[in-house]
Amino acid sequence: MAQQTVDAPAYDASSIQILEGLSAVRKRPGMYIGSTDARGLHHLVWEAVDNSIDEVLAGACTEIHVTLFADGSVGVRDNGRGIPVDLHPKYHRPALEIVMTVLHAGSKFDRATYKVSGGLHGVGIHVVNALSEWLEIRVRRDGHEYYQRYERGAPVGPVTTVGPSDTTGTDTRFKPDATVLETTTFDRETIARRLKELSFLNPGVTIHLADERDGAPVTFHHAGGITEFVEDMNSASNTLFKPPIFVHAKRDTTDIELALQYNDGYNETMLAFVNNINTVDGGTHVVGFRAALTRTLNDYARQRGFLKADKEGLTGEDVREGLTAVLSVKVLEPQFEGQTKAKLGNSEVKGQVESAVNEKLAEFLEEHPAVGQSLITKAVEAALAREAARKARELTRRKSLLEGGGLPGKLADCHSRDPAECELFIVEGDSAGGTAKQGRDREFQAILPLRGKILNVEKARLDKMLQNEHIRALIQAIGVGIGDELDASRLRYHKIILMTDADVDGSHIRTLLLTLFYRKMPVLIREGRVFIAQAPLYRVAKGSRAAYAFSDAERDQLVAEYGGSKGVTIQRYKGLGEMNAEQLAETTMRPGARTLLKVTVEDALHANELFEVLMGEEVEPRRLYIQEHAVEVTNLDI
């Protein structure tokens, strides 16, 4: 058989490109800041702020000012030592210009300058420079103020002396480049939460946030450090003891701080930091802490007679029920997995943290027996509930086998068995479920109708959860399991779409479902598998013309386009069941025509606080939240 030939461009040495300077950053920005969306945009701010925080860690900075300017730029100013501006002895260029324009250039590789630092990859502030339309930097040191401007990473002019200065520090201001970033609008709340977090982790610094666009200035200073951090996290909870337990120890060159407190809830909230960087995916420091917590509480329970020597011990899941903890370690040479530093890989840190927590926590429990008893009592109750949950799971499995399969009876499954192309619509009510079944594409779209509201898992243990028919159906349909049995590889649908009515009940059902996913199946949200369907509120028609409106404003715009209200018919959809199958498919279900909102957790701490306030046992925090945010309501169903 003859080989077919096609005209193709030559592939030789000229095909190999070398991206010099900062052009590599502009060509592949996601490699350096994780993404080009809002997360990547705010990562630029974190890089600039982290430079100032590194000065705090070096004992050279006490004040940081962050300003969101009206022109879309952001400024970070500190009273640290100021970036050196003298000529580099080897490269014969100002050190400031090298730091701002050369990849893998920086002082954090030199342990005489920074003992501990978050930025060790050498791709920090110059990446910000490369991804900015313009950047201006002012340095105050040696009695002078120096200035340089850059555009898309390139110096516009030399480093110049602009005047005398009796202070020291660095002032960086930049405007993100819209040609390489998907969004360039900074979110005040996202930035405020990170600055507040940093003020807890660094009790010696005061951080000021100003927003010229909108909003009053705010100042963050928390002398209580991570102990105060845990108290803040538990402010909407009923705690078992006060104040939080605080552990501080050094192992070799690693500095370890831990604050923990238990509440009467059933969920674990754990934040872990390495050199002020939030390691959202954990790492060896978290593994060490969890091992120490389980071992110490088991030893204490057996010594005090809460557990018999020949009985099964408490599991990690048991001892972490109701736990709120902040772990902050300072590591001399951290090894992160990935440039965005989400997971610590240093093997030695596991043993260091485990040793320190074992020793210090055991000492605390010996000195505070009442606290120890409350912890063990809660963990033993969790163990009993875990055993009840295990029996409930086994019963559910046996029942499924007897009924001829492991899928819930109400599930209208799709034909495809490829999870990557399959979608599961979780629909409110049998009526909307029936319409959705008629309007779906049976090849890849499955429908699971829920009658009524599911259990609020924020207030329930695992055993009670598994007694709930709706939750069992969801667990069986989705396939990943929950708790210790959670296995993302068993996911049956790569899109899980919540499709509820646009009213108070629908919003409540969505919140209950999101609480379930966030607390018991977090991998679904972490991997971007959960979506919210956007159904229209109105159908506006005049003669042969008709269109759908997803808000009151869109409705009014359509009415105006149709020449006013005369002869215009407006149909208000109070529920999904009021649409026929074709309308539902056309507006809400069919790929290409529909709009889906992806559920993400940009800030796990903020999400945790919201779930505790809105879905927890305490009424007062919920009342205050409603009073504070009532003016933001856009759709109120009375």
N, C-alpha and C positions, 0 to 999 in steps of 0.2 A: 504494500500500500504506500503510495507516494506521500511524503510529508508535506503538509501544507505550509507555505511560507507567507509571512505577512511583513509589511513594512514597519519596522520598529526603530526607534531612536538608537543610535550607537551606544553601547555600554563599554566604556573604556575609562582610562584614568581621569579624563575630563568630567566624567559623571560623578566623581567623588567630590562632595562639597565639605569645606571646613567652615563652620560658623565661628567667626572670630569675635573676640570681645563679648559684648552683651547681646549681640545679634542672636545667639543661641537661646537666650531667655525670651526674646520677643518672638522667635520662631516657634518655640514650644513652652509657653508660659506655664502650662499645667504641670510640667515636670518639676517646677520650682515652687509653685504656690498651691499645688493640688488641683485647682480648677480655675476657670475664668469667670465663674458666676459670683454671686454675692459672697460665698465662702472665701474664694480666692481674693476678692477685693478687700475683705476685712483682714485677710492674712497679711496684706501689705502694711496695714496699721500695726498689727501685732509685731512685725519685724522691726518697725521703727521704735515702738514702745519697749520691746525687749532689749534693745540697745541701751535704753535709759535704765531699765531694770538691772541689767548687768552692771551698770555703774553703782546701783544700789547695793548689789551683792558684794561689790568690791569695797563698800564702805565710803563711796565718794559722792553719793547723791541722796538728797532728802526730799526734793520737790520735782514733780513732773506735771507739766501742763499740756493737755491735749485740746485742740480747738478744731471744730468743724466749721469751715468758712463758707460764706454765702456763695462763693464762686465754684464750689464743688471740691475744693482742695482741703487738705487736713494738715495740721501742724502739730509737732511733738517737740516740746522744749523741756530741758532738764538743767539742773545745776551741778552736773557731774564735772569731770576733769576736762571735757572738750576733746574732740578728735585731734590728734597731732597734725600740724600743718607744715612742718619743716620738710626739707628735701629728704627723700629716702636715700640712704647711703649707697644702695646698690642700683636702684632704678633711676635716680636723679630726677624724680618727679615729686611734687608735694604729696605727703602721705595721705592727706585728705582726698586728693583726686584719685589716688590708687584705691583707697577704700571704697570710693563711690563708683568706680568704673571697671575694676578688675575682679573677675570671678576668683573665689578661693583666696582672697586677700583679706586679712584682718588680724587683730591682735589677740584673738581668743585661742589661737593655737599656741600662744606663749603663756605658760603657767605663771610667769613672774608678773604679768599684767592682770590676768583674770584667773583667780584660783578656781572659780566655778562660773559657768556660763551656760545659757540655754542654746546660744547659737554657736555650733561647732563645725558646721559644714562649709563656712566661708561663702555662703550664698544668701546673705541677708540684705543689708541696706542697698547694695548695688543692684539686687533684683528689683527692689522698689524703684530705684532710679530708672532701670531699663524699661519698666512697665508704666512709667509716668510720662504724661504729655510734657510736663516740666517739673523740675525739682530745684528748690533753692535751699542752701544750707549755710547757716551762720555758726561760727565756732568762736567761743570766748575763752581765751587762755593766754598766759604769758603777758597780761596787761593790754591785750589788743582784741578787737573783733575782726574776724576774717569772713569772707563771703565768696561763694561760687554758685553759678547757675548752670543747670543741665537741661537739655531737651531730648527726650527719648533716649536718655542714657549718655549722651555726648556732651562734654563741656562746651558751653557757649563762649566762655572766656577763662582766663587764668584765675587762680586763687588771689584775691585782692584783700588788702588791709583797709577796712572802712572806718576805723576809728579806735579810740582807746576803750578799755573795759576794765572795771574793777571787780568783775565777777567771772566765773568760769561756767562752762556748759556748752551744750549743742542744741541748736534750733533747726529742725528739719521741717520743711513744708513742701508738699507735692500734690499734683493733680493727676489722678489716674488717667491712663490713656484709653479712650473709648474705642480706638481702632484695634486693640488687642484684648479688651475686657468686655464681657457681655453686659455688665452693669457698672456704673460709676457713682451710684448714689449710696452714700454711707447711711447705715441705720444707727441712730443714736442709742437705742436700747441695747443693741448687740454690743456696741463699744462700751457702754456704761457697765454692762454686766461683767465684761472682761476686766475693766479697770477696777471694779469693786473686788473681783476675785484676786487680782494682783495686790490690792491693798491688804487683804486678809493674809496673803502669803508672805508679805513683806511689811511687818508692822512698823518699821522705821520710816516708811515713806508716806508722803501725802500727795495724792493724785487729784488734780483739778480737771474737770471736763467742762468746756464751754461750747455752745452751739449757736453760731450767728444766724442760722437758718430759722430756728424755732426752739423754744425751751429755755428754762432758767439754768444757770450754771450749777454744778454740783461738785462737792468735794468728798473724797473717800480717804479715810484714815481709820485704821482699826488696830489699836495698840494691843488688843487681846489676841491677835494672830489667828491661827487656825482653830483655837478653842472657841473664839468668837464666831468664826466661820461656821462651825458645827451648830452653835446655838442659833445662828441666823437660819441655817438650813432646817432646823427643827422648830422654828418659831410657830408653825401652824400645827404642831403635833403635841401630843401628851407624852412627855418623856418619863422614863422610869426612874431617873436620878438626875441630880444637878450638883455641880457643874459637870461638863464632859470630862472623861478621863484623858489626861494629856501625858504623852510619852516623848521624851527627848533623849537621844543617845547618839554616840559616835562609834562607828566601827571602821577601823583603819582611816581612810580619808573620806568616808561617806557619813554625812550628817543626816540623821533620821528624826523627823517629827511626825507624831501621830496624835490626832484628837478623835475620840469616838464617844458616842452616846446612843442609847437605845430608846425607842419610843414604843408605844403599845400597838403599832401597826404591824403589817406583815411583809413589808417590802424593804429591800436593802438599797441604800443610797451611798455609793462609794465614789469619791473623787480622789484621783491619784496624780501627783505632780512630780516631775523631775526637773530640777533647776527652774522652777516656775512654769514649766510647760505641762499642760494638761494632757496626760497620756490616756486618751479616751479608750484605747484598746488594751490598757493595762500593761503587763510586762512582768519582769522578774520581781520587782518590788511588791507588786500586788500579790503574786504567788506566795512570796515569803510571808507577807502579812496574814493572808488567809490561812496558811498552814499553821502559823503561830497561834492565831486566834482559836482555831479548832483544837489544837493540842493543849493549849493552856486551860481552856474551859473544860475539856474532858478530864484533865488531871485534877483540876479544882473540884469538879463534880464528884469524882471518885474519892478524893481525900475527905470530902465533907459528907459522904454517904448518900449523895443524890443519885448516884449510879452504882450498881453492884459491879464488882470486878469482872464477873463472868458474863455480863450483859453487853449487848452491842452499844458502842459509844455514840455520842452525838455527831452528826455529819456537819459538813461545812454549811449546808443549806439550813440546818437547824440553828446553828449559832449565829447566823447572819440575818435571821428574821428580825425585822425592826431596827436593824443597825443603820446608823448614819455615821460616816467616817470620812476624814480627810487625812491622806497620807502624803507628806511632802518630804522628798529626799533631795539632798544636794550631792551630786556625783561628780568626781573630778574629771573623768573621761567617759561621759555617757555614750552608749552605742544605741542609736535609735534605728528602728526598722522603717525605712522610708524617710524622705526629706521632710514630710509634714510632722514627723516625730510623734506618732500616735502610740508607739509601743516601745518599752525599754527592753533591750536585749542583754545587758550585762549579767552574766551568770553569777558573778560573785555577790551581786546585790541581794539576791534571793536569801542566801545564808546570813548576810549581814542584818537584813530587816527581820528575818525569822528569829535570830538570836536576840536582838534587841527587844522585840515585842514580847517574846517568851519571858525574858527576865523582868522587864519593867511591869508588864501586865500582871504577872504572878505576884510581884511585890505589892502592887496596888490592891489586888483582891484580898491578900492576906491582911492588909491594913484596913480594908473597908468591907467587912463580911456582909453587911446589909446589901450593899450594891452587888456583891458576888451572888448572894442568894436570889436577888431579883433577876439577874441575868440567867442563872441556871434554871430557875423556875420557868422563865419564858422559853428557853431552849428546849427543855423537857416537854413542855406543852406543844412546841413545834414538832418535836419528834413523834409524839402521839398522833398529831394531825397528819404528819407525813405517812405514818403507817396506815392510818385510815384512808388517806388518799391513794396509797398503793393498792389497798383492797378495792377501792372504788374503781381504779383503773382496770384491775383484773376483772372485776365484775362487768365493766363496760366492754372489755375485749371479748369475754365469754358470751355476752349478750349479742354482740355484733356477729360473732361466729355462728351463733344459733339462728340469727336472722338472715344468715346467708351473705355475709360481706362486712367490710369494715367501714362502709360509708353510710352517713345518715339517710333515712328514708326520704326526707324532704328535698334532698339534693338532686337537682336535674343536671347531671354531669355532662361534659362535652365528649365528643368522639375522640379527639386527639389525646395522646398520652405523652406528648412532649411538653413538659412544664414551661419551657421557654416561650411557647406560643399560646399557652392556656391562660384564661382569665376566669376569676370567680367573682360574681356579683353577689354581694350580701344585701338583700333587699328587705325593706320594712313592710311586713304584712303579706298575707296570702293573695290579696287582690293585686297589688303591684307585682308580686312574685309571678302571678299568672300572666300578667301583661308582658313582663320581662321574658318569660319562657317563650311566648309567642314571637317576640321581636328579636330574640337573640340569633346569633349564628351558631348553630348546634355543633359545628366542627370544633370551635375553640372557646366558646363562652358557656360557662356553667352558672347556674342560678341556685342560691340558697336563701329561701325566704325565712324570716324570723318573725314570729308572732309576739308582739309586745317587747318589753325591754329586758335585756339580759341582766344578770347579777352584776352589781358594782364590786369588782374584784379588789378595789382599794380598801374595802372594809371586810374582806372575807379571806379565810385561809383556803389552802389548796383542796382540802377534803370537801369543804362546803361548795367550792367552785365546781368540783366534778359531779356534784349531785344535781347541778343545774342542766336541764335538758338542752338549752340553747348553746351553752358553752361546750358541752360534750359534742354537739353537732359541729360546731366551728372547729374544734380541735381535730375531730375525725376528718372533716372535709379538707382542711388546710394541710394536715399531714406531718408538720414538723414536731409535734408534741410540745410539752411544757416542762419547766423545772429541770431536773437532772436529765430528763429524757429528750431535751430539746436537740434536734438534729436538722440543721438547715438543708442537708442533702435530700431530705424526704419531702421537701416542699413540692406540692402538686400543681401549684399555679404561680407563675411569676408576676402576675398582676392580681391583687386582691382589692376589689373596688367596692367602696361603701356607697350604696345608692338609697338614700332616705329622703323623706319629704322635707320640703323647705319650710318647716314650722318648728315650734318649740319641741314637740315630741321627737321629730326627726333629728334635731340638734342634740337632744339628750341621748338618743340611741347611738349617734355617731360618737359622742364623748365616751359612752360606756364601752363601745367597741375599741376605741383608741386607747382607753385605759387598759383593757385586756391585752392588746398587742404590745403596748409600751412596757407594761409590768411583767407579762408572762411569756411573750414571744418577741422580745426586743429585736431579734435578728431581722424580722420582717421590715421594721422601720429603718434599721441601720443599713440594710441592703436596698432600700428604696422600692419595696414591693407593695406598699399600701397607698391607695389613691382614693380620692373623694370625687364622685361623679357630680358634674354641674348640670342639673336639670333646669330647663327654662321655667320662668314664673308666669309668662304670658304668651299667648298666640294672638298676633295682631293681623287682621285681615280686612281687605277692602276690595270687593269684586274678585278678580282672579289673582290678586296679589296677596301674599301671606308671608309672615316672618315671625320668628320667635324672639322674645326679649328675656334676658336673664336678670334684669333689674328694672326698677321703676324708671330710671333715667333712659334706658334703652327703649322701654315702652313709649315714653313721651316723645323720643326722637323719631320712632317709627310712625307714630300718629302724625307728627309734623310733616314727615316725608310723604305721607299719604294725603296731604292737603287739609289736615285738621280732623276733628272728631266726627264730622258729618259723614255718615255711611261707613264708619269704621267699626268693626266688631272686635271686642277685646275679650278673650277667654282667659280667665285666671285659673291656673293649675294649683289647687290647694294640696294635691297629692299626686304621686306618680300614677296611681291607679286611675286618675281622671283622663290620662292620655291613652289613646289606642296604641296597639303594638307598633305600628309603623311610625307613629309620632315619637314614641319613646326611643325606638331604634335610631331614627333619623337625628334626634337632638342629643341623645345622652349615651347611647351604647355603641354606635357604629364607629370604628376607627376611621379617622380622617375628618369626620364631621363633629365628633364630640369634643368636649373639653374636660380634662382630668386634672385635678390638683394632686401633686405628689406630696405625701406626708413625710416631712424630714424633721430631725431633731438637731437644729444647729447648736442649741445650748441645752445640754442634758440637765444641768442644775435648774435652769429656769423651767423646763418642762416638768421636772420633779416637783418643784414648788407649786406649779399650777395644779397638777394632779392632786397633791395633798390638800391644797386649799379648796378646790372645787368638788373633790370627790371623797375627802376624808371625813373623819368623825367630828372634828371640831367645827362648831357652827359660827363662832365669832369671826375667825379669819375670812370665812366665806361671805358673811354679811358685809364686812369692811371692803372686801374686793368688789362686790356688787355695787356698793355705794360709790366707790372710787371710779369704776368703769362704766357706770350706767349711761353716761353721756355718749359713749362710743357705740351704743346699740344702733344698728341700721335696719334690722327687720324684727319687729316685735309682734308676735301673734297673740292677740288678746281674745 
